[in-house]
């Protein structure tokens, strides 16, 4: 069996496909800002396959480290193995402000059709929110200052909303103060504008954004249909532009994930 053959349904787990699909968003030479968990899996897969010259910045302060195995978090000492810089939050967020970060991997609790993401609270924030979430944790800064962002999320109807309860990280269209009119991000950010959400990757498919900044389904993961995905969105998702199934991981990529990146099973089941 050739290593470059694509795995068949049942031969890979959803998390394998998520990691590999995210890794394919990385171009060689990209400077990538990554957080704990799936973003770590994605950047390490990319560096060991199609983007060997990609530079990874971990949020806790390491730049261009090459961990031998998967760190348990961005604060794990393994992040700084062979790193160009081993510093702290101020330095790596300074790299963001300088505009050198090409791609950021982030997560979110809610996303709307314009790519606005909520990690702050559910319910009416100005009164008493129904539920407090983890907060920004750098989500807003990273998304606002990177040239493009890829969000990795769980697909649920309650998470894919017409309007998120709170905008932690702005998408392509955001409310303009004080009118509340939804306008393009460029109009609000002016000279600080660098880009926006490139994709949203879930356990059901890969979503992208059209010329108007609205989300559409690009590829659907094996085992699902476009209609399945649309049913798991609270807004009228555009499925007319589906290009096909998400390409599954290769046997080589699965081998790299389990034998080279995460042999301890820190994030992989």
SULRAZI-V446757 format. One record per residue. RES is the residue in three letters. SS is DSSP state (2 for helix, 1 for strand, 0 for the rest). PHI is phi in whole degrees, 0 to 359 (* if undefined). D_CENTER is the distance of its C-alpha to the mean C-alpha in whole Angstrom. Layout:
res: (RES,RES)
ss: (SS,SS)
phi: (PHI,PHI)
d_center: (D_CENTER,D_CENTER)
This chain:
res: (UNK,UNK,UNK,UNK,UNK,UNK,UNK,UNK,UNK,UNK,UNK,UNK,UNK,UNK,UNK,UNK,UNK,UNK,UNK,UNK,UNK,UNK,UNK,UNK,UNK,UNK,UNK,UNK,UNK,UNK,UNK,UNK,UNK,UNK,UNK,UNK,UNK,UNK,UNK,UNK,UNK,UNK,UNK,UNK,UNK,UNK,UNK,UNK,UNK,UNK,UNK,UNK,UNK,UNK,UNK,UNK,UNK,UNK,UNK,UNK,UNK,UNK,UNK,UNK,UNK,UNK,UNK,UNK,UNK,UNK,UNK,UNK,UNK,UNK,UNK,UNK,UNK,UNK,UNK,UNK,UNK,UNK,UNK,UNK,UNK,UNK,UNK,UNK,UNK,UNK,UNK,UNK,UNK,UNK,UNK,UNK,UNK,UNK,UNK,UNK,UNK,UNK,UNK,UNK,UNK,UNK,UNK,UNK,UNK,UNK,UNK,UNK,UNK,UNK,UNK,UNK,UNK,UNK,UNK,UNK,UNK,UNK,UNK,UNK,UNK,UNK,UNK,UNK,UNK,UNK,UNK,UNK,UNK,UNK,UNK,UNK,UNK,UNK,UNK,UNK,UNK,UNK,UNK,UNK,UNK,UNK,UNK,UNK,UNK,UNK,UNK,UNK,UNK,UNK,UNK,UNK,UNK,UNK,UNK,UNK,UNK,UNK,UNK,UNK,UNK,UNK,UNK,UNK,UNK,UNK,UNK,UNK,UNK,UNK,UNK,UNK,UNK,UNK,UNK,UNK,UNK,UNK,UNK,UNK,UNK,UNK,UNK,UNK,UNK,UNK,UNK,UNK,UNK,UNK,UNK,UNK,UNK,UNK,UNK,UNK,UNK,UNK,UNK,UNK,UNK,UNK,UNK,UNK,UNK,UNK,UNK,UNK,UNK,UNK,UNK,UNK,UNK,UNK,UNK,UNK,UNK,UNK,UNK,UNK,UNK,UNK,UNK,UNK,UNK,UNK,UNK,UNK,UNK,UNK,UNK,UNK,UNK,UNK,UNK,UNK,UNK,UNK,UNK,UNK,UNK,UNK,UNK,UNK,UNK,UNK,UNK,UNK,UNK,UNK,UNK,UNK,UNK,UNK,UNK,UNK,UNK,UNK,UNK,UNK,UNK,UNK,UNK,UNK,UNK)
ss: (0,0,0,0,0,1,0,0,0,0,0,0,0,2,2,2,2,2,2,2,2,2,2,0,0,0,0,0,0,0,1,1,1,1,0,0,0,2,2,2,2,2,2,2,2,2,2,2,0,0,0,0,0,0,1,1,1,1,0,0,0,1,1,0,0,0,0,0,0,0,0,0,0,0,0,0,2,2,2,2,0,0,0,0,1,1,0,0,2,2,2,2,2,2,2,2,2,2,0,0,0,0,1,1,1,1,0,0,0,1,1,1,0,0,0,0,1,1,0,0,1,1,0,0,0,0,0,0,0,0,1,1,0,0,0,0,0,0,2,2,2,2,2,2,2,0,0,1,1,1,1,1,0,0,0,0,0,0,0,1,1,0,0,0,0,0,0,0,1,0,0,0,1,1,1,1,0,0,0,0,1,1,1,1,2,2,2,2,2,2,2,2,0,0,0,1,1,1,1,1,1,0,0,0,1,1,1,1,1,0,0,0,0,0,1,1,1,1,1,1,0,0,0,0,0,2,2,2,2,2,2,0,0,0,0,0,0,1,0,0,0,0,0,1,1,0,0,0,0,1,2,2,2,2,2,2,2,2,2,2,2,0,0,0,0,0,0,0,0)
phi: (*,289,295,271,291,278,294,264,309,95,260,217,263,305,293,296,293,300,297,289,299,292,300,289,279,270,267,299,81,296,262,244,260,233,253,286,96,305,304,295,301,296,292,290,298,300,293,266,229,266,227,296,259,290,255,256,251,264,304,283,136,257,235,63,284,229,303,291,223,295,292,283,196,291,264,293,300,296,298,266,298,61,289,286,224,235,229,207,303,300,292,287,287,295,297,299,295,286,87,268,276,276,216,237,258,221,244,192,270,223,218,250,291,259,86,289,239,245,230,256,196,251,97,277,298,290,253,226,295,292,210,276,257,288,91,293,58,95,305,295,297,296,296,286,251,282,289,209,231,244,263,244,218,277,274,215,301,289,267,260,247,299,220,291,292,209,269,278,236,293,264,279,231,224,292,269,280,263,287,83,296,281,234,295,307,302,292,270,280,52,291,275,290,233,163,188,299,267,201,237,246,237,285,241,184,243,250,228,233,275,297,265,81,261,289,221,277,267,227,246,291,307,98,237,245,305,294,301,293,300,296,261,234,274,248,280,291,281,249,284,255,300,267,140,279,296,295,290,293,277,298,295,296,295,299,297,300,270,261,256,271,232,293,279,71,294,242,275,292)
d_center: (32,30,27,25,26,23,23,25,24,25,24,20,18,15,13,15,13,10,10,12,10,7,10,12,9,11,15,17,18,15,14,11,10,9,9,11,11,9,7,11,12,9,11,14,14,14,17,19,19,18,17,19,20,16,16,14,14,14,14,18,19,19,19,19,20,20,21,23,21,18,18,18,16,15,19,21,23,22,19,22,24,25,23,24,24,24,24,22,20,22,22,18,18,21,19,16,19,21,18,18,14,13,9,7,4,4,6,9,12,13,12,15,16,15,11,13,11,13,13,17,20,21,24,26,25,28,30,29,26,26,23,22,18,17,17,14,15,13,11,13,14,11,10,13,14,12,13,10,6,3,3,4,8,11,13,16,19,19,15,15,18,20,19,17,20,19,16,15,12,14,13,15,18,19,23,25,27,30,30,27,27,24,23,21,19,21,24,23,21,24,25,21,19,17,14,12,9,9,7,6,7,9,12,14,13,11,11,12,14,18,20,21,17,17,15,16,16,15,16,17,16,20,22,21,22,21,23,22,18,20,22,19,18,20,21,22,19,20,21,23,21,20,20,21,19,16,18,18,18,21,23,23,19,20,23,20,18,21,24,22,19,19,23,24,21,19,16,17,20)
